[in-house]
Amino acid sequence: MIQLRNHPRMAWHGFSNWPPQWGHAHEPGTQVPIGELGILRGVHLTGSDPGDPAHLELQIEYRGQAFTGRICCDDPTFLQPLHAQLRGYVGHSVQDIGSLEI
């Protein structure tokens, strides 16, 4: 078992994809979280289409605002089991999720 944040399959183009980069359209001055901040509010698996690889889209809440992040993996077969596991952690902190042993 290894923590999610250190798992070798948590990589995109050879680089770690955890934690995702968070973003969303917000007013100027909004503090966008960096790193393992926030509470997971949703996770969705998307299929690939031309120009957009299969990925997980994570929604978090941070300081009362919603943000999204994307996880793409070099091995897309890892996304389905990761999606199934993360769905069980909605309501948990992103930091705690990064510590999950998988």
PDB file as gemmi writes it, atoms N, CA and C in Angstrom:
CRYST1    1.000    1.000    1.000  90.00  90.00  90.00 P 1                      
ATOM      1  N   MET A   1       0.844  -1.182   0.000  1.00  0.00           N  
ATOM      2  CA  MET A   1       0.000   0.000   0.000  1.00  0.00           C  
ATOM      3  C   MET A   1       0.890   1.247   0.000  1.00  0.00           C  
ATOM      4  N   ILE A   2       0.416   2.239  -0.709  1.00  0.00           N  
ATOM      5  CA  ILE A   2       1.148   3.493  -0.812  1.00  0.00           C  
ATOM      6  C   ILE A   2       0.141   4.646  -0.797  1.00  0.00           C  
ATOM      7  N   GLN A   3       0.549   5.766  -0.238  1.00  0.00           N  
ATOM      8  CA  GLN A   3      -0.366   6.906  -0.189  1.00  0.00           C  
ATOM      9  C   GLN A   3      -0.689   7.378  -1.604  1.00  0.00           C  
ATOM     10  N   LEU A   4      -1.932   7.803  -1.785  1.00  0.00           N  
ATOM     11  CA  LEU A   4      -2.388   8.286  -3.084  1.00  0.00           C  
ATOM     12  C   LEU A   4      -1.438   9.340  -3.638  1.00  0.00           C  
ATOM     13  N   ARG A   5      -1.022  10.293  -2.824  1.00  0.00           N  
ATOM     14  CA  ARG A   5      -0.160  11.386  -3.303  1.00  0.00           C  
ATOM     15  C   ARG A   5       1.188  10.901  -3.840  1.00  0.00           C  
ATOM     16  N   ASN A   6       1.601   9.695  -3.451  1.00  0.00           N  
ATOM     17  CA  ASN A   6       2.894   9.155  -3.875  1.00  0.00           C  
ATOM     18  C   ASN A   6       2.778   7.969  -4.825  1.00  0.00           C  
ATOM     19  N   HIS A   7       1.557   7.618  -5.191  1.00  0.00           N  
ATOM     20  CA  HIS A   7       1.344   6.422  -6.007  1.00  0.00           C  
ATOM     21  C   HIS A   7       1.953   6.625  -7.396  1.00  0.00           C  
ATOM     22  N   PRO A   8       2.712   5.647  -7.892  1.00  0.00           N  
ATOM     23  CA  PRO A   8       3.360   5.812  -9.205  1.00  0.00           C  
ATOM     24  C   PRO A   8       2.378   5.951 -10.371  1.00  0.00           C  
ATOM     25  N   ARG A   9       1.136   5.473 -10.224  1.00  0.00           N  
ATOM     26  CA  ARG A   9       0.172   5.617 -11.317  1.00  0.00           C  
ATOM     27  C   ARG A   9      -0.546   6.967 -11.286  1.00  0.00           C  
ATOM     28  N   MET A  10      -0.280   7.772 -10.269  1.00  0.00           N  
ATOM     29  CA  MET A  10      -0.833   9.128 -10.182  1.00  0.00           C  
ATOM     30  C   MET A  10       0.132  10.072 -10.908  1.00  0.00           C  
ATOM     31  N   ALA A  11       0.186   9.912 -12.229  1.00  0.00           N  
ATOM     32  CA  ALA A  11       1.114  10.700 -13.030  1.00  0.00           C  
ATOM     33  C   ALA A  11       0.493  11.031 -14.381  1.00  0.00           C  
ATOM     34  N   TRP A  12       0.872  12.185 -14.898  1.00  0.00           N  
ATOM     35  CA  TRP A  12       0.442  12.642 -16.222  1.00  0.00           C  
ATOM     36  C   TRP A  12       1.681  13.192 -16.915  1.00  0.00           C  
ATOM     37  N   HIS A  13       1.996  12.625 -18.052  1.00  0.00           N  
ATOM     38  CA  HIS A  13       3.220  12.956 -18.783  1.00  0.00           C  
ATOM     39  C   HIS A  13       4.448  12.802 -17.892  1.00  0.00           C  
ATOM     40  N   GLY A  14       4.395  11.786 -17.018  1.00  0.00           N  
ATOM     41  CA  GLY A  14       5.526  11.465 -16.172  1.00  0.00           C  
ATOM     42  C   GLY A  14       5.648  12.280 -14.899  1.00  0.00           C  
ATOM     43  N   PHE A  15       4.742  13.226 -14.669  1.00  0.00           N  
ATOM     44  CA  PHE A  15       4.810  14.075 -13.475  1.00  0.00           C  
ATOM     45  C   PHE A  15       3.616  13.792 -12.572  1.00  0.00           C  
ATOM     46  N   SER A  16       3.835  13.939 -11.268  1.00  0.00           N  
ATOM     47  CA  SER A  16       2.768  13.724 -10.301  1.00  0.00           C  
ATOM     48  C   SER A  16       1.583  14.634 -10.617  1.00  0.00           C  
ATOM     49  N   ASN A  17       0.386  14.086 -10.502  1.00  0.00           N  
ATOM     50  CA  ASN A  17      -0.819  14.871 -10.767  1.00  0.00           C  
ATOM     51  C   ASN A  17      -1.598  15.160  -9.478  1.00  0.00           C  
ATOM     52  N   TRP A  18      -0.974  14.898  -8.337  1.00  0.00           N  
ATOM     53  CA  TRP A  18      -1.629  15.158  -7.054  1.00  0.00           C  
ATOM     54  C   TRP A  18      -0.843  16.183  -6.281  1.00  0.00           C  
ATOM     55  N   PRO A  19      -1.488  17.161  -5.707  1.00  0.00           N  
ATOM     56  CA  PRO A  19      -2.899  17.490  -5.849  1.00  0.00           C  
ATOM     57  C   PRO A  19      -3.159  18.176  -7.185  1.00  0.00           C  
ATOM     58  N   PRO A  20      -4.400  18.155  -7.635  1.00  0.00           N  
ATOM     59  CA  PRO A  20      -4.717  18.869  -8.875  1.00  0.00           C  
ATOM     60  C   PRO A  20      -4.507  20.371  -8.706  1.00  0.00           C  
ATOM     61  N   GLN A  21      -4.376  21.056  -9.811  1.00  0.00           N  
ATOM     62  CA  GLN A  21      -4.398  22.521  -9.773  1.00  0.00           C  
ATOM     63  C   GLN A  21      -5.861  22.927  -9.726  1.00  0.00           C  
ATOM     64  N   TRP A  22      -6.185  23.758  -8.762  1.00  0.00           N  
ATOM     65  CA  TRP A  22      -7.572  24.180  -8.568  1.00  0.00           C  
ATOM     66  C   TRP A  22      -7.836  25.477  -9.308  1.00  0.00           C  
ATOM     67  N   GLY A  23      -9.022  25.590  -9.815  1.00  0.00           N  
ATOM     68  CA  GLY A  23      -9.378  26.810 -10.510  1.00  0.00           C  
ATOM     69  C   GLY A  23     -10.878  26.902 -10.711  1.00  0.00           C  
ATOM     70  N   HIS A  24     -11.294  28.058 -11.157  1.00  0.00           N  
ATOM     71  CA  HIS A  24     -12.678  28.314 -11.515  1.00  0.00           C  
ATOM     72  C   HIS A  24     -12.804  29.817 -11.737  1.00  0.00           C  
ATOM     73  N   ALA A  25     -13.853  30.210 -12.372  1.00  0.00           N  
ATOM     74  CA  ALA A  25     -14.074  31.637 -12.607  1.00  0.00           C  
ATOM     75  C   ALA A  25     -14.546  32.292 -11.312  1.00  0.00           C  
ATOM     76  N   HIS A  26     -13.787  33.252 -10.851  1.00  0.00           N  
ATOM     77  CA  HIS A  26     -14.121  33.954  -9.609  1.00  0.00           C  
ATOM     78  C   HIS A  26     -13.822  35.433  -9.770  1.00  0.00           C  
ATOM     79  N   GLU A  27     -14.323  36.173  -8.839  1.00  0.00           N  
ATOM     80  CA  GLU A  27     -14.077  37.609  -8.834  1.00  0.00           C  
ATOM     81  C   GLU A  27     -12.601  37.880  -8.542  1.00  0.00           C  
ATOM     82  N   PRO A  28     -12.084  39.005  -9.014  1.00  0.00           N  
ATOM     83  CA  PRO A  28     -10.704  39.367  -8.683  1.00  0.00           C  
ATOM     84  C   PRO A  28     -10.515  39.388  -7.169  1.00  0.00           C  
ATOM     85  N   GLY A  29      -9.376  38.907  -6.738  1.00  0.00           N  
ATOM     86  CA  GLY A  29      -9.072  38.884  -5.318  1.00  0.00           C  
ATOM     87  C   GLY A  29      -9.452  37.597  -4.620  1.00  0.00           C  
ATOM     88  N   THR A  30     -10.149  36.688  -5.315  1.00  0.00           N  
ATOM     89  CA  THR A  30     -10.507  35.404  -4.721  1.00  0.00           C  
ATOM     90  C   THR A  30      -9.239  34.589  -4.506  1.00  0.00           C  
ATOM     91  N   GLN A  31      -9.083  34.040  -3.311  1.00  0.00           N  
ATOM     92  CA  GLN A  31      -7.928  33.205  -3.029  1.00  0.00           C  
ATOM     93  C   GLN A  31      -8.191  31.806  -3.547  1.00  0.00           C  
ATOM     94  N   VAL A  32      -7.462  31.421  -4.575  1.00  0.00           N  
ATOM     95  CA  VAL A  32      -7.576  30.087  -5.158  1.00  0.00           C  
ATOM     96  C   VAL A  32      -6.682  29.147  -4.351  1.00  0.00           C  
ATOM     97  N   PRO A  33      -7.210  28.016  -3.910  1.00  0.00           N  
ATOM     98  CA  PRO A  33      -6.389  27.099  -3.120  1.00  0.00           C  
ATOM     99  C   PRO A  33      -5.246  26.509  -3.934  1.00  0.00           C  
ATOM    100  N   ILE A  34      -4.147  26.308  -3.261  1.00  0.00           N  
ATOM    101  CA  ILE A  34      -2.983  25.658  -3.856  1.00  0.00           C  
ATOM    102  C   ILE A  34      -2.634  24.483  -2.963  1.00  0.00           C  
ATOM    103  N   GLY A  35      -2.514  23.310  -3.548  1.00  0.00           N  
ATOM    104  CA  GLY A  35      -2.147  22.136  -2.778  1.00  0.00           C  
ATOM    105  C   GLY A  35      -3.350  21.385  -2.257  1.00  0.00           C  
ATOM    106  N   GLU A  36      -3.171  20.792  -1.091  1.00  0.00           N  
ATOM    107  CA  GLU A  36      -4.174  19.891  -0.522  1.00  0.00           C  
ATOM    108  C   GLU A  36      -5.131  20.628   0.410  1.00  0.00           C  
ATOM    109  N   LEU A  37      -5.701  21.715  -0.057  1.00  0.00           N  
ATOM    110  CA  LEU A  37      -6.656  22.489   0.723  1.00  0.00           C  
ATOM    111  C   LEU A  37      -8.063  22.182   0.257  1.00  0.00           C  
ATOM    112  N   GLY A  38      -9.024  22.330   1.145  1.00  0.00           N  
ATOM    113  CA  GLY A  38     -10.425  22.191   0.778  1.00  0.00           C  
ATOM    114  C   GLY A  38     -11.019  20.844   1.144  1.00  0.00           C  
ATOM    115  N   ILE A  39     -12.325  20.756   0.896  1.00  0.00           N  
ATOM    116  CA  ILE A  39     -13.121  19.570   1.181  1.00  0.00           C  
ATOM    117  C   ILE A  39     -13.683  19.049  -0.144  1.00  0.00           C  
ATOM    118  N   LEU A  40     -13.522  17.761  -0.387  1.00  0.00           N  
ATOM    119  CA  LEU A  40     -14.046  17.166  -1.617  1.00  0.00           C  
ATOM    120  C   LEU A  40     -15.563  17.185  -1.582  1.00  0.00           C  
ATOM    121  N   ARG A  41     -16.179  17.746  -2.610  1.00  0.00           N  
ATOM    122  CA  ARG A  41     -17.638  17.822  -2.719  1.00  0.00           C  
ATOM    123  C   ARG A  41     -18.184  16.965  -3.848  1.00  0.00           C  
ATOM    124  N   GLY A  42     -17.345  16.558  -4.791  1.00  0.00           N  
ATOM    125  CA  GLY A  42     -17.809  15.714  -5.884  1.00  0.00           C  
ATOM    126  C   GLY A  42     -16.646  15.219  -6.719  1.00  0.00           C  
ATOM    127  N   VAL A  43     -16.864  14.104  -7.388  1.00  0.00           N  
ATOM    128  CA  VAL A  43     -15.868  13.552  -8.299  1.00  0.00           C  
ATOM    129  C   VAL A  43     -16.608  12.905  -9.459  1.00  0.00           C  
ATOM    130  N   HIS A  44     -16.177  13.210 -10.670  1.00  0.00           N  
ATOM    131  CA  HIS A  44     -16.840  12.716 -11.877  1.00  0.00           C  
ATOM    132  C   HIS A  44     -15.794  12.182 -12.847  1.00  0.00           C  
ATOM    133  N   LEU A  45     -16.111  11.059 -13.463  1.00  0.00           N  
ATOM    134  CA  LEU A  45     -15.265  10.452 -14.474  1.00  0.00           C  
ATOM    135  C   LEU A  45     -15.788  10.867 -15.836  1.00  0.00           C  
ATOM    136  N   THR A  46     -14.921  11.409 -16.667  1.00  0.00           N  
ATOM    137  CA  THR A  46     -15.333  11.801 -18.018  1.00  0.00           C  
ATOM    138  C   THR A  46     -14.641  10.901 -19.028  1.00  0.00           C  
ATOM    139  N   GLY A  47     -15.335  10.628 -20.121  1.00  0.00           N  
ATOM    140  CA  GLY A  47     -14.741   9.865 -21.204  1.00  0.00           C  
ATOM    141  C   GLY A  47     -13.857  10.759 -22.037  1.00  0.00           C  
ATOM    142  N   SER A  48     -13.053  10.144 -22.847  1.00  0.00           N  
ATOM    143  CA  SER A  48     -12.193  10.953 -23.703  1.00  0.00           C  
ATOM    144  C   SER A  48     -12.926  11.275 -24.998  1.00  0.00           C  
ATOM    145  N   ASP A  49     -12.631  12.423 -25.513  1.00  0.00           N  
ATOM    146  CA  ASP A  49     -13.102  12.799 -26.832  1.00  0.00           C  
ATOM    147  C   ASP A  49     -11.934  13.507 -27.514  1.00  0.00           C  
ATOM    148  N   PRO A  50     -12.035  13.768 -28.788  1.00  0.00           N  
ATOM    149  CA  PRO A  50     -10.902  14.361 -29.487  1.00  0.00           C  
ATOM    150  C   PRO A  50     -10.397  15.626 -28.787  1.00  0.00           C  
ATOM    151  N   GLY A  51      -9.125  15.605 -28.452  1.00  0.00           N  
ATOM    152  CA  GLY A  51      -8.503  16.769 -27.829  1.00  0.00           C  
ATOM    153  C   GLY A  51      -8.696  16.868 -26.327  1.00  0.00           C  
ATOM    154  N   ASP A  52      -9.441  15.939 -25.723  1.00  0.00           N  
ATOM    155  CA  ASP A  52      -9.682  16.002 -24.288  1.00  0.00           C  
ATOM    156  C   ASP A  52      -9.596  14.581 -23.723  1.00  0.00           C  
ATOM    157  N   PRO A  53      -8.496  14.253 -23.034  1.00  0.00           N  
ATOM    158  CA  PRO A  53      -8.323  12.883 -22.548  1.00  0.00           C  
ATOM    159  C   PRO A  53      -9.298  12.545 -21.426  1.00  0.00           C  
ATOM    160  N   ALA A  54      -9.510  11.251 -21.223  1.00  0.00           N  
ATOM    161  CA  ALA A  54     -10.302  10.798 -20.081  1.00  0.00           C  
ATOM    162  C   ALA A  54      -9.663  11.349 -18.812  1.00  0.00           C  
ATOM    163  N   HIS A  55     -10.506  11.754 -17.870  1.00  0.00           N  
ATOM    164  CA  HIS A  55      -9.972  12.335 -16.635  1.00  0.00           C  
ATOM    165  C   HIS A  55     -11.020  12.307 -15.538  1.00  0.00           C  
ATOM    166  N   LEU A  56     -10.571  12.562 -14.324  1.00  0.00           N  
ATOM    167  CA  LEU A  56     -11.466  12.788 -13.203  1.00  0.00           C  
ATOM    168  C   LEU A  56     -11.565  14.284 -12.996  1.00  0.00           C  
ATOM    169  N   GLU A  57     -12.757  14.738 -12.727  1.00  0.00           N  
ATOM    170  CA  GLU A  57     -12.957  16.134 -12.357  1.00  0.00           C  
ATOM    171  C   GLU A  57     -13.381  16.150 -10.893  1.00  0.00           C  
ATOM    172  N   LEU A  58     -12.591  16.817 -10.079  1.00  0.00           N  
ATOM    173  CA  LEU A  58     -12.867  16.922  -8.658  1.00  0.00           C  
ATOM    174  C   LEU A  58     -13.414  18.300  -8.351  1.00  0.00           C  
ATOM    175  N   GLN A  59     -14.462  18.341  -7.538  1.00  0.00           N  
ATOM    176  CA  GLN A  59     -14.998  19.606  -7.053  1.00  0.00           C  
ATOM    177  C   GLN A  59     -14.700  19.681  -5.563  1.00  0.00           C  
ATOM    178  N   ILE A  60     -14.165  20.835  -5.151  1.00  0.00           N  
ATOM    179  CA  ILE A  60     -13.892  21.042  -3.738  1.00  0.00           C  
ATOM    180  C   ILE A  60     -14.554  22.332  -3.279  1.00  0.00           C  
ATOM    181  N   GLU A  61     -14.664  22.444  -1.976  1.00  0.00           N  
ATOM    182  CA  GLU A  61     -15.102  23.687  -1.362  1.00  0.00           C  
ATOM    183  C   GLU A  61     -13.940  24.207  -0.521  1.00  0.00           C  
ATOM    184  N   TYR A  62     -13.640  25.479  -0.696  1.00  0.00           N  
ATOM    185  CA  TYR A  62     -12.564  26.114   0.058  1.00  0.00           C  
ATOM    186  C   TYR A  62     -13.017  27.520   0.417  1.00  0.00           C  
ATOM    187  N   ARG A  63     -13.042  27.804   1.693  1.00  0.00           N  
ATOM    188  CA  ARG A  63     -13.480  29.112   2.187  1.00  0.00           C  
ATOM    189  C   ARG A  63     -14.847  29.499   1.619  1.00  0.00           C  
ATOM    190  N   GLY A  64     -15.735  28.530   1.559  1.00  0.00           N  
ATOM    191  CA  GLY A  64     -17.104  28.777   1.139  1.00  0.00           C  
ATOM    192  C   GLY A  64     -17.303  28.915  -0.357  1.00  0.00           C  
ATOM    193  N   GLN A  65     -16.266  28.652  -1.149  1.00  0.00           N  
ATOM    194  CA  GLN A  65     -16.390  28.766  -2.601  1.00  0.00           C  
ATOM    195  C   GLN A  65     -16.022  27.445  -3.267  1.00  0.00           C  
ATOM    196  N   ALA A  66     -16.586  27.217  -4.442  1.00  0.00           N  
ATOM    197  CA  ALA A  66     -16.350  25.982  -5.187  1.00  0.00           C  
ATOM    198  C   ALA A  66     -15.200  26.152  -6.168  1.00  0.00           C  
ATOM    199  N   PHE A  67     -14.378  25.108  -6.262  1.00  0.00           N  
ATOM    200  CA  PHE A  67     -13.260  25.067  -7.202  1.00  0.00           C  
ATOM    201  C   PHE A  67     -13.229  23.686  -7.830  1.00  0.00           C  
ATOM    202  N   THR A  68     -12.627  23.583  -8.994  1.00  0.00           N  
ATOM    203  CA  THR A  68     -12.498  22.297  -9.661  1.00  0.00           C  
ATOM    204  C   THR A  68     -11.041  22.020  -9.989  1.00  0.00           C  
ATOM    205  N   GLY A  69     -10.741  20.744 -10.094  1.00  0.00           N  
ATOM    206  CA  GLY A  69      -9.417  20.299 -10.495  1.00  0.00           C  
ATOM    207  C   GLY A  69      -9.562  19.055 -11.346  1.00  0.00           C  
ATOM    208  N   ARG A  70      -8.579  18.809 -12.178  1.00  0.00           N  
ATOM    209  CA  ARG A  70      -8.625  17.699 -13.126  1.00  0.00           C  
ATOM    210  C   ARG A  70      -7.458  16.756 -12.861  1.00  0.00           C  
ATOM    211  N   ILE A  71      -7.768  15.460 -12.906  1.00  0.00           N  
ATOM    212  CA  ILE A  71      -6.728  14.439 -12.806  1.00  0.00           C  
ATOM    213  C   ILE A  71      -6.739  13.624 -14.084  1.00  0.00           C  
ATOM    214  N   CYS A  72      -5.662  13.728 -14.839  1.00  0.00           N  
ATOM    215  CA  CYS A  72      -5.417  12.882 -16.008  1.00  0.00           C  
ATOM    216  C   CYS A  72      -4.291  11.931 -15.617  1.00  0.00           C  
ATOM    217  N   CYS A  73      -4.319  10.726 -16.144  1.00  0.00           N  
ATOM    218  CA  CYS A  73      -3.291   9.742 -15.816  1.00  0.00           C  
ATOM    219  C   CYS A  73      -2.663   9.193 -17.089  1.00  0.00           C  
ATOM    220  N   ASP A  74      -1.346   8.940 -17.007  1.00  0.00           N  
ATOM    221  CA  ASP A  74      -0.665   8.292 -18.125  1.00  0.00           C  
ATOM    222  C   ASP A  74      -1.305   6.940 -18.424  1.00  0.00           C  
ATOM    223  N   ASP A  75      -1.775   6.266 -17.388  1.00  0.00           N  
ATOM    224  CA  ASP A  75      -2.475   5.000 -17.528  1.00  0.00           C  
ATOM    225  C   ASP A  75      -3.958   5.248 -17.256  1.00  0.00           C  
ATOM    226  N   PRO A  76      -4.765   5.493 -18.295  1.00  0.00           N  
ATOM    227  CA  PRO A  76      -6.169   5.836 -18.084  1.00  0.00           C  
ATOM    228  C   PRO A  76      -6.986   4.724 -17.429  1.00  0.00           C  
ATOM    229  N   THR A  77      -6.488   3.483 -17.430  1.00  0.00           N  
ATOM    230  CA  THR A  77      -7.224   2.405 -16.769  1.00  0.00           C  
ATOM    231  C   THR A  77      -7.229   2.592 -15.250  1.00  0.00           C  
ATOM    232  N   PHE A  78      -6.385   3.445 -14.735  1.00  0.00           N  
ATOM    233  CA  PHE A  78      -6.340   3.729 -13.296  1.00  0.00           C  
ATOM    234  C   PHE A  78      -7.485   4.640 -12.865  1.00  0.00           C  
ATOM    235  N   LEU A  79      -8.084   5.362 -13.818  1.00  0.00           N  
ATOM    236  CA  LEU A  79      -9.118   6.335 -13.477  1.00  0.00           C  
ATOM    237  C   LEU A  79     -10.383   5.705 -12.915  1.00  0.00           C  
ATOM    238  N   GLN A  80     -10.842   4.596 -13.481  1.00  0.00           N  
ATOM    239  CA  GLN A  80     -12.087   3.964 -13.025  1.00  0.00           C  
ATOM    240  C   GLN A  80     -11.991   3.526 -11.566  1.00  0.00           C  
ATOM    241  N   PRO A  81     -10.966   2.743 -11.172  1.00  0.00           N  
ATOM    242  CA  PRO A  81     -10.900   2.352  -9.760  1.00  0.00           C  
ATOM    243  C   PRO A  81     -10.640   3.550  -8.837  1.00  0.00           C  
ATOM    244  N   LEU A  82      -9.905   4.540  -9.308  1.00  0.00           N  
ATOM    245  CA  LEU A  82      -9.672   5.738  -8.502  1.00  0.00           C  
ATOM    246  C   LEU A  82     -10.983   6.492  -8.289  1.00  0.00           C  
ATOM    247  N   HIS A  83     -11.777   6.605  -9.342  1.00  0.00           N  
ATOM    248  CA  HIS A  83     -13.085   7.249  -9.244  1.00  0.00           C  
ATOM    249  C   HIS A  83     -13.952   6.536  -8.209  1.00  0.00           C  
ATOM    250  N   ALA A  84     -13.999   5.211  -8.288  1.00  0.00           N  
ATOM    251  CA  ALA A  84     -14.819   4.437  -7.351  1.00  0.00           C  
ATOM    252  C   ALA A  84     -14.367   4.672  -5.911  1.00  0.00           C  
ATOM    253  N   GLN A  85     -13.066   4.741  -5.690  1.00  0.00           N  
ATOM    254  CA  GLN A  85     -12.571   4.955  -4.337  1.00  0.00           C  
ATOM    255  C   GLN A  85     -12.846   6.374  -3.852  1.00  0.00           C  
ATOM    256  N   LEU A  86     -12.591   7.361  -4.686  1.00  0.00           N  
ATOM    257  CA  LEU A  86     -12.771   8.747  -4.261  1.00  0.00           C  
ATOM    258  C   LEU A  86     -14.227   9.092  -3.985  1.00  0.00           C  
ATOM    259  N   ARG A  87     -15.146   8.461  -4.673  1.00  0.00           N  
ATOM    260  CA  ARG A  87     -16.571   8.729  -4.417  1.00  0.00           C  
ATOM    261  C   ARG A  87     -16.930   8.473  -2.961  1.00  0.00           C  
ATOM    262  N   GLY A  88     -16.239   7.550  -2.329  1.00  0.00           N  
ATOM    263  CA  GLY A  88     -16.484   7.249  -0.932  1.00  0.00           C  
ATOM    264  C   GLY A  88     -15.892   8.262   0.037  1.00  0.00           C  
ATOM    265  N   TYR A  89     -15.166   9.246  -0.489  1.00  0.00           N  
ATOM    266  CA  TYR A  89     -14.505  10.236   0.367  1.00  0.00           C  
ATOM    267  C   TYR A  89     -15.035  11.654   0.163  1.00  0.00           C  
ATOM    268  N   VAL A  90     -16.184  11.769  -0.474  1.00  0.00           N  
ATOM    269  CA  VAL A  90     -16.828  13.080  -0.565  1.00  0.00           C  
ATOM    270  C   VAL A  90     -17.117  13.534   0.868  1.00  0.00           C  
ATOM    271  N   GLY A  91     -16.787  14.775   1.160  1.00  0.00           N  
ATOM    272  CA  GLY A  91     -16.946  15.309   2.505  1.00  0.00           C  
ATOM    273  C   GLY A  91     -15.662  15.275   3.319  1.00  0.00           C  
ATOM    274  N   HIS A  92     -14.621  14.640   2.785  1.00  0.00           N  
ATOM    275  CA  HIS A  92     -13.334  14.557   3.470  1.00  0.00           C  
ATOM    276  C   HIS A  92     -12.385  15.632   2.934  1.00  0.00           C  
ATOM    277  N   SER A  93     -11.373  15.945   3.721  1.00  0.00           N  
ATOM    278  CA  SER A  93     -10.404  16.957   3.289  1.00  0.00           C  
ATOM    279  C   SER A  93      -9.514  16.401   2.179  1.00  0.00           C  
ATOM    280  N   VAL A  94      -9.071  17.274   1.309  1.00  0.00           N  
ATOM    281  CA  VAL A  94      -8.175  16.885   0.224  1.00  0.00           C  
ATOM    282  C   VAL A  94      -6.873  16.331   0.808  1.00  0.00           C  
ATOM    283  N   GLN A  95      -6.419  16.900   1.905  1.00  0.00           N  
ATOM    284  CA  GLN A  95      -5.204  16.409   2.551  1.00  0.00           C  
ATOM    285  C   GLN A  95      -5.386  14.969   3.025  1.00  0.00           C  
ATOM    286  N   ASP A  96      -6.519  14.665   3.645  1.00  0.00           N  
ATOM    287  CA  ASP A  96      -6.780  13.298   4.091  1.00  0.00           C  
ATOM    288  C   ASP A  96      -6.851  12.343   2.909  1.00  0.00           C  
ATOM    289  N   ILE A  97      -7.431  12.786   1.814  1.00  0.00           N  
ATOM    290  CA  ILE A  97      -7.540  11.954   0.620  1.00  0.00           C  
ATOM    291  C   ILE A  97      -6.146  11.650   0.053  1.00  0.00           C  
ATOM    292  N   GLY A  98      -5.273  12.633   0.057  1.00  0.00           N  
ATOM    293  CA  GLY A  98      -3.901  12.413  -0.399  1.00  0.00           C  
ATOM    294  C   GLY A  98      -3.167  11.389   0.433  1.00  0.00           C  
ATOM    295  N   SER A  99      -3.585  11.218   1.679  1.00  0.00           N  
ATOM    296  CA  SER A  99      -2.954  10.251   2.592  1.00  0.00           C  
ATOM    297  C   SER A  99      -3.543   8.854   2.482  1.00  0.00           C  
ATOM    298  N   LEU A 100      -4.601   8.684   1.684  1.00  0.00           N  
ATOM    299  CA  LEU A 100      -5.220   7.360   1.542  1.00  0.00           C  
ATOM    300  C   LEU A 100      -4.189   6.336   1.097  1.00  0.00           C  
ATOM    301  N   GLU A 101      -4.232   5.179   1.710  1.00  0.00           N  
ATOM    302  CA  GLU A 101      -3.393   4.063   1.306  1.00  0.00           C  
ATOM    303  C   GLU A 101      -4.137   3.282   0.233  1.00  0.00           C  
ATOM    304  N   ILE A 102      -3.558   3.218  -0.957  1.00  0.00           N  
ATOM    305  CA  ILE A 102      -4.195   2.478  -2.046  1.00  0.00           C  
ATOM    306  C   ILE A 102      -3.232   1.470  -2.627  1.00  0.00           C  
TER     307      ILE A 102                                                      
END                                                                             
